Amino acid sequence: MQQGPHTRKQPGIQGDGAPSVPWHALPPEAVLERLSSTAEGLTEEAARERLAHFGPNEVKRERGDSAWKLLWRQINSPLIWVLIASAVLAILLGKVTDGLVVAAVVVLNTLIGFVQEYRAGKAIQALGHMVPESTTVVRDGRPVDLPASKLVPGDVVRLASGDRVPADLRLLHSRNLQVEEAALTGESVPSSKHSAAVAGDAELGDRASLAFGGTLVTSGTTTAVVVATGSATELGRISHMLEQAADLTTPLTQELARLGRLITLGIVVLSAVLLVVGLGRGYTFSDAVLVSITLAVAAIPEGLPAIVTIALAIGVQRMATRRAVIRKLPAVETLGSTTVICTDKTGTLTRNEMTVRALWTPRGHHELTGVGYAPAGQLLSEGQLQDTPPDDVRALLVAGVLCNEASLQSQEGRWRMTGDPTEGALLVAAEKVGLGVSDLRARHPRLDAIPFESEQQFMATLHEDGVDGRELFIFLKGAPEVVLRRCAPETDADGVLAEVERMARQGMRVLAVARKDAPGATSLPLRDVEDGFRLLGLQGMIDPPREEAVEAVKGCHTAGIRVKMMTGDHLATAEAIGIQLGIHTPGRSGLTGARLSELDDAALTQAVMDTNVFARVAPEHKLRLVRALQAKGHVVAMTGDGVNDAPALKQANIGVAMGITGTAVSREAADLVLTDDNFATIVSAVEEGRRVYDNLIKSLAFVLPTNLGLALILLMGVAFFPIQQAAGVHVPLMAMRPTQLLWINLVATVTLALPLAFEARERHVMCRPPRAPDAPVLNHFVVMRTGLVALLMAAGAIGLFLWEFSRQGGAQAALDPRPLAEAQTMAVNTVISFQIFYLWLCRTLSGSMREVGRFSNRTVFVGIATLVLLQAAFMYVPFFQRLFGTAPLSLGAIARSVLAGAVVLPVVGLEKWLRSRSARRTGRDDSLPRGRARLPA
């Protein structure tokens, strides 16, 4: 528990006479003695003193970052500073509108990042909603309703079905108590609870004598004593881990920051060089500064953040149609670089619907097909289809229906189960072979019952035959060893237990069912179920894997992604499911949380690399496992739905929460929420993430040559263009004005680059290894392509500018604004023509246009058509002519600029051919993301 003015150490947890034996291992009387309490509860005076000492029963959290600090964090990055500088420079040049446009890009990106961090900070706050507002407390020997926040250690509380547990409790008395703990332990079915002490080293999910704050009572009643409140509870401990979990930056964020630093450094160096060159050639200081500022405006990719943001937003929309909702924008791209997926079992890899798969009677083995609560399936006996169940199987299934509290209903075509999932599975098994549950219960009414108690591990019911009412019989259902003790001596107990062990090794939960005639009985006293039963058989059930999850795991392995299961369930169950899914190798052993606790960090790191199945794991185990994988350089995606998963979800490079079964805490801590709780959707999201990254590389390969080309145009002009002297006026000759450069950067480039975000995925995108997290965005391919296209673009634009300028009169034209405007407009048109033709070449990184399809991305045509209309306005509309200093061009001039731009097609086409030829020879294509070695499945 956090220390401060409102919290103190709690007895039995930290200091203050903490017992050497944990609460769950102490008998109830010893627990009350340690807490200085009684079964009559605390007095009001004692409760007030403890409340002042321990503080309210609330999950505390440290004060988060202020809004200003969050906002500053978004601004304080190299790329944003470059954009801010760009906006300031544009305004200094007298172009307020252009400066405001660039500033709008800064504001947009800043707001997106701010909102993401602000929402992420709510993850811990969501924990508070899991604590009930009020609860029944025994004070001064009388039950009273009090706010849960006023509970203190030593308080005695009473709970019934439907109540949420208000704090960590040690059970004193209970009857038929079952608690839904999936949010904390990952267990797929409610846990049976009892007041008897359990082993001191029991894992969290096995501490049957404790009920944890935030869990839900699904059946039964209990009286319990509070042993921990607030931040000292399991819920509070997870909250503390959630605070400590690092919020990692994504690979894309890191690479864009690195790119921003490179661009910043490059611009500073080039501007300084240009200033020196200009002064050396005789420019006045103001003119030299002007061209240096102009170069900065040209070299800054002002539209790049907008392109990245929009490309990621498009990825978000596409993922949403595939049932994956992105909460944090950069997570779209992070998915594409995922190397390991750590997943929960229940509900993600499995259906979270218990299903009877195996039946055993003394006469033989049988199998039931079909999964889930829909009663669709077939009975197979020794592999042969049975149209009607044999008598022994019928008797076994009938007993499972009658000795049962669950119910099954069909609502709008979907089957829903009410009650314990294990009992629901028994009903479905009977329905599959044509035994109607309602009909059986009507024909064999129940006269009396002994409900299931966790201490006794069985349930018994007394029935009569509804036909004549003369036949009376008892059904017994429960743990196999318990039922066998009550069967006739001639029962082959060893053979039955061997069959139970065989089913258990397959991950099944096994129930034994027996029958006993009870002539003349009118009630069911406990003594009547002590012996004399005849074993009907065994029913083995399991939460089956999702069929689509099996294929999804295969897809992950093909894509070089390793899948690891981390569950709160038992090891045998986890291993069996892992084998069926292709995650676990038969013969190898998974690891339990108890074993993980014994390992130091070095041994844990080795274990996490060698093992794929982890069972009975607690929140701290998941957190350590994720950190160990990250320490080995992996990009980790972590799935989960419970409060226990939240710290690991936040620590992971990308947290994936369940939208249906997930808690508010897990969803708030995650980057991605699955609306169908399906592991297969994660694989679809990974595929989409890889497509987004490929398209971002295409956008970079398209955008950067323009900026470098514009910088080269200015450099060549300052270094080699003649300085015009006329009427005593010193006139530096520039191929483009600053506003024209902004037109190309912010309008033309963005308009053409955005369609690349809609490109379909490259072939075999899921057949290559994940890209290495440290793979640079500016890889060899992007750098080489940028240089080649920039040189072509600069040569074409400068050549046509000089040709048009000299044709208009050369030196005299420098003093006449119209001929210079026409030459500069010609240069702008040439650059845009290059861009239009080059766009087609960027639609695929390594293939040809025939492979991607000329009409597969119709937004390319929309982008080109839009830019042609805008460029026409740029040249011919008077408002644009005044704003950008342009002039109308003749059709002949436009044709010359188009022909110059078309040069990029054969040149880059040849470069593509040479690169593909090299790729076939070496087996490596440097246009694709650099991947790591493929991981073993």
C-alpha positions, 0 to 999 in steps of 0.5 A: 500500500502506498505510504502517505498522509492517508495510508498506512501499512496494513497488518499481515501485509507489510509490518505491523506484526505481519504473520509469517503465514499468508492469509489464505493458509491461516484458519479463520480463527487465526485470521480474526485473532491477527486482525484483532476482530471477531465474528461480530465485526468491529465496533464503530469506534475501532472502525473509525480509528482504523479508517484514520490509520489505513485510509479509505478503501480506494485505489490511490494513484500518483498525480499524472502529468499536467495538461501543459506538460503533455502538450509540451511533450508533443511539441518538443520533437525535431520534426515539429520544431522544423515545421515551426521554423518553417511557419516562422520563416514563411511569415518573415518572408511576408507570406502570412497565409503560407505560414498559417498553413504550416502552423495548422499542420503543427497544431493538428499533429500536436492535438492528436498526440495530446488527446492520445496521451490524455486518454491513455492516462485514464487507464488507472482511473478506470480501476475505481469503477470496479469497487462497489459503492456500498456493501453489507458490513457487520458493525457492533454485531449488527449488519449495516449498509456502508460505502465500500470506501469506509471498509477497514481491515478487520471488518466482517462483510456479507456477500451474496450472488450478484455482489461485487467483492469490495476488498480482499477478503478471507472467507469465514463461512460460505455456502455454495460460493463461486466467484468470477475472477477472470479479470484477475486470474484469467480463469474461464469459469467461476472459482469455487470458494471455501473457508478452509485454509489452503497451501501457503505457496498456492498461486493466486487462482488457487487461493480458494479461501480468499475473495479479491476486490473487484471480482464478482460473486456468481452464486452462493453466500459468504461471511468474510473478514477484510484483510486488505483495502485500497492500494494494498489489495490485489487490485491496488497492486495492479494499479501500482504496476500499471503506473510503473509500466513504461509507455513506449514510443513506437518504431515509427515515432522513433524513426520520424524523430530520427528523420526530423533530426537529419532533416534539421541538420541537413537544412542548417548545413545547406542554408549555411553553405548557401549563405557563404556561396551567395556572399562569395558570389557578390550577393548582398547580405539581405539577398544571401539571407533571403535565398538561405531562408528560401532553401529552408522552405524548399527543403522542409517536407511541410506536408510529411506529418500530414501525410503520415497522420492521414495514412495512419488514419486511413489504416485505422478506418480499414482496421475498424472494418476488420473489427479492430479499433485503434485507440492510439494512431501510431499503433497502426504501424507498430503492428506491422513490426510485431515480432512476438504476440503474447496472448491470453487463452480464454476467449481469445484463442478459445471460445470461452464456451465449455464444450463436452468433447469426450464421453466414457462409460464402462463399455467404451469411449465416445466423442461428441463433435461441435463446439460452443453452446449451439446444440449442433454436433454428432456422436461418434463411438470408436470413430463410427457415427451413431444416429441414436445414442447407445443406452449407456451413453443415454443414461450418462447424458440424462444424468448430466441434464437432471443433476444440473442447475443451468438452463439453455435458451435460444434467442434470435438464433443464438444459444445462450446459457444461464448458470455454471458453464460446466453445467451448461456444457452437459445440457448442450451434450444431451441436446446434440444427440436429441435428448430434449432438456425440457422434456427430460426435466418434465418426465423426471421431476426433482424432489430434493437436492444437495447443492454443490459445495466446494468443500464436498466437491459434488452435487446430488439430486433425487428424482421420480419417474414422471410416468408412474411416479413409482421409480425413485433414483438419485444422481450424483455428479462431481469430481471423479475421486469423490464420486468413486469413493461413493460407488460400489466396491466392484467398480474398477477405480484404478481403471477409471482414474487412469481414464480421468488422467488421460482426459486431463492430459488433453486439457479436459475438465472431467466430471464423473456421474453415478446413479443409485436407486432410492425406493421410498425416499421423499427427501435427500439427506446427506447420509443417502449419498455416502455409498451404493452408487453405480458409476455411469461414466465420465464427461470430459469438457474443454473450452475449445480453440477457435477454428479461425485461431488455429489458422491465424497462428499458422499465419503468424508463423508464416509471417515470422511472428512467434505466439506465446500463451500466458494464461491463469488456467492450469498447465495441463489445460494450457499445454493441451490447447497450445498443442491444438493451436500449434503453439506448443510442441508435444513433449516439451513442458510449459512453465507455471507462475510458481516456477517463473517466480524462482527465476532471476532476470537472466534465467527468465530471459532465456525461459521466455525465448525457449517456452511458448506456454505459461500457465497460472501466471499472475500480473507481475509474471506477465509484466516480467515476461513482456519486459524480458522479450523487449530486452531481447529487442522484440516488438511485443503485442500483448492481448488481454481482457482482465485487470490482471492484464492491464500492466502488461498491456501498457508495457507492451509495444502494442496492447490489444484488449478485448472489446466484448469481455474486456474490462474498462481498465484493460481497454483504457490501457490498450492501443488496440481493441478487438470488437470480436475478441478474436485472435484471428483479428490480430493477424488481420491487423498485423497484415494491415499494419504492414500494408500501412508501413509499406505505403508510408515508405512509398510516400517517403520515396515520393515526397523526399525527392521533391524536397531534395530536388527543390533544394538542388534547384536553389543551390544550382541557381545561387552557385551558377546563375548569373547575377543580373545588374540593371539600372544599378539594381542588384537582382539575384536570379531565382528559378522559383519564389518561396510561395511557389515552393510552398505550393509544391510542398503543401498542395501538389505533393500532399495531393499526389502522396495521399492516394498512396495511402490507399494502395493495396498490400504488396504480394506476400506481405505476410510471408516475410519476416517482421521488419527489424525495430531499428530498421531506418525509414531512410533505408538504402532504397529510399536514399538512392531513389531520392537522389536519382529522382531529385537530380532528374527533377532539378535538371529538368526544371533548371533547364526549362527555366533557363531556356524560357528565361533566355528566350524572353530576353535574359538580363532585360527579362530580370527587370520585367516581372512577366517574363520571369514569372513565365519562366518560374511557372515553367519550372514549377510545371516541370516539377509537378509533371515529374511528380505526376509521372513518378507517382505511378512508379511509387505505387509498388516498391518492387513489382511492376504496374501489371502486378498491382493493377493500373486501376486497383487504386482509383484514388490515384486518378482522383489525386492527379485530376485534382492537381491538374485542376489546381495547377490550372488555377495556379496559372490562369486565375488572377487571384492565384497569379497575384498570390504566387507570382505566376503567369499563364503558359501556352499549350506549347510551354505546357507540353514541353514541361510534360515531356521533361517530366516524362523522362522519369519513367524510362530512367526509374523503370530501368533502375527498378529492372536492375534492382529486381534483377539484383534481388533475384540474384542475391535473394534480397530486395532492399526496397522491402523493409529490412527484416530480422531472422525468422523466429522458430515457431 
